[in-house]
Amino acid sequence: MSTDQILGLVTGILFGFLLQKGRVLRFEKQVGAMLLKDMTILKFMFSAIIVGMVGIALMSSAGMITLGHKSMNVGAVLVGGALFGAGWAVMGYCPGTSMGALGEGRWHAIFAIAGMLAGAAIYAELYPFFQRTVLSWADYGKIGLPEALGVSPWVVIIVFICVVLGLFRWFESRGL
């Protein structure tokens, strides 16, 4: 096993532990998020995004990693986001929480995992069709938000953190 694989395994185990400790694997938390009555999952996701943004920016600044953006394709984002949201709403799990729920012994999560695998297989089979249609809609190339805005990544990170902290404060004031 390579160092990268070991680090990936340790990171995955730690993330799963945090998912479980944050109680975001609970079906009632998932439903609460879908009904906009419980923002635990949103707070967890925003916290993870901030940690990832800062970590990646620091490693990039230190020359430890080189960023390689995926193509910003509007069709892929719209269709993929709609499918992700529909699957989450129907099953009550996103990909990470479905695996965590299965790890906790919630066997019904296997249906969400099977659905994700079937969806991935269907996507792979239909990829040539998607390339000609959805994936050809408004492709802006390999660009990130800082490049699109013409600012330092740290500006985006600081603004994002401020907005998220404001949201957290608002959620808490509403008991969410």
PyMOL commands that set and color helices and strands:
alter all, ss='L'
color gray80, all
select helices_A, chain A and resi 3-21+27-34+40-61+74-91+95-103+109-132+134-136+145-149+153-173
alter helices_A, ss='H'
color red, helices_A
select strands_A, chain A and resi 71-73+139-142
alter strands_A, ss='S'
color yellow, strands_A
deselect
rebuild
show_as cartoon
